[in-house]
Amino acid sequence: MGTYFSDREFSLVEGAENAFHSPIPTQVVSNGEFNPPPQSAQQKQVEARIKELADTYGAKQGLDRREFLKTSSGMAAAFLAMNSVYGNMFDVSEAEAADAAMATERAESLKNQFVFDVQTHFVRDDYTQDGFLGFLKEGADVWKNGLDPNNISMYLMKFENYVRQIYLNSDTKVSVLSGAPFDDDTWEFLNNAQIAEAARMVNQTAGHTRMLAHAVITPGQPGWMDEVDQALAERPPASWKLYTIGDPLTPKTKYPFWLDDEKLMYPFYEKAVKSGINNLCIHKGLMPRDYADSWAGVWEYQTPRDLVKAAKDWPELNFIIYHGCFRAFFDKPGDAMADFENTGRIEWCSDLAEVPAQNGASNIYAEMGTTFASTAIVSPRLTAAILGTWINGLGASNVVWGTDSVFHGSPQWQIDALRRLEIPEDMQEKYGFAPLGPADGAVKNQILGLNSARCYGLDLRADYSRFSEDKFAQIKRDYDQAGKLTALRDNKAYGYIAKRA
């Protein structure tokens, strides 16, 4: 795995716009940070079945395949196809695919559910890092797709499309805008001031809180505490973003750190507690299977071992572990599930879930961004195992929703997937997993929004009605109505896929 594609790696991929335009991705999409695996045999079966259902039910509704798959019935058909291949993992009926009114009624009944996405991204307008733009430019040369290689923007990763996909093309009510640290700061998506300004602008437009801002901190780097002090003085964030690995794309990263380093971290924790900004959002996980060699000397910082002491010593703080410490993001499809079936454990996820039993702490949370998106389309049983493991160890009150969008496009399919997902009965019996329950039941309501609302101190009794009344709600109603007439919605993927046969 490299930080950007080599010539050989680039020859194995094509633009994700060439992927089948499905409501649910039928193969893994890369934003350029990793090499996407080829479409698996099961994913090919899912895609074929989606096409069959779309042709059948679309014709009955007077729609061609592509138009049908933009509808609520099309989304239902995609989950039916997944059930036909992976088993009955998702709560969906054939009637929803056949009857547009029934599918629309279900979607309408859930649209006001409180969904709080705690991990979202876009890049600044002047972002020029060749590691990202180079993919698009080289693609224009190789594929002769009509784009000018010398005049390519990153519109899909920028603010305008972020607003469209997060607030208009999904049921997301509140989002947290995040960033990431890099040893080379030209890779930085947004600096802390830009993140704060984006939140101010969105909330001013909406008329109340729609976006919360991270401040990315870089322990161990020169002047890092000065940035903390500046953020507190000039633009207090809603939470702090930390990468214990340092630079997440560079195996020779210069600044990894431990959360339980008393000399380095505890003075910062004191400032955080004193300020009342007590949410620490910490990236851990997402390593390749060969991590012991490819990330030698630094991979340990991605594990949850430092939480045992840090979370116990600082009960006033919430340690929100991004990606839920899922290690196996880059593995071949099926590898992690095979490991689970053999051992009953999920690498690093199980370690995270066991921390409260070791230290008695109740302030550790698992966040789902990228982990959910990358497993649900490859092995929904693995997704169920991950959720069951987190809930068993941390509690349903300590699992929170995040999607890593807009890098993954609209998060709506992920929202629908969690609403419909259930842990199979055989897994419930064997591993002691509790059922997830209905789409708007207690567990899923907690995960999709209520847990994060509690962490961030949002008073939903006072504020909830505003999400159906504010400026963004008005824009979304107009947007949805226009979509019915002009097909504004799409099922496009961004980035790269392994070349299709």
Secondary structure as UniProt FT lines:
FT   HELIX           7..10
FT   TURN            11..12
FT   STRAND          13..15
FT   HELIX           16..18
FT   HELIX           41..60
FT   TURN            61..62
FT   HELIX           65..68
FT   TURN            69..70
FT   HELIX           72..86
FT   HELIX           94..98
FT   HELIX           100..110
FT   TURN            111..112
FT   STRAND          116..120
FT   TURN            125..126
FT   HELIX           130..143
FT   TURN            149..150
FT   HELIX           155..157
FT   HELIX           159..163
FT   HELIX           164..168
FT   STRAND          174..177
FT   HELIX           185..187
FT   HELIX           192..206
FT   STRAND          211..216
FT   TURN            219..220
FT   TURN            222..223
FT   HELIX           224..234
FT   STRAND          239..243
FT   TURN            244..245
FT   TURN            248..249
FT   TURN            251..252
FT   TURN            259..260
FT   HELIX           262..275
FT   STRAND          279..283
FT   TURN            289..290
FT   HELIX           291..294
FT   TURN            295..298
FT   HELIX           299..302
FT   TURN            305..306
FT   HELIX           307..313
FT   TURN            315..316
FT   STRAND          318..322
FT   HELIX           323..325
FT   TURN            329..330
FT   TURN            333..334
FT   HELIX           335..343
FT   TURN            347..348
FT   HELIX           349..359
FT   STRAND          364..367
FT   TURN            369..370
FT   HELIX           371..376
FT   TURN            377..378
FT   HELIX           380..394
FT   HELIX           396..398
FT   STRAND          399..400
FT   TURN            406..408
FT   HELIX           412..420
FT   HELIX           425..431
FT   TURN            439..440
FT   HELIX           442..445
FT   HELIX           446..450
FT   HELIX           451..456
FT   HELIX           460..463
FT   HELIX           464..468
FT   HELIX           471..486
FT   STRAND          496..498
//
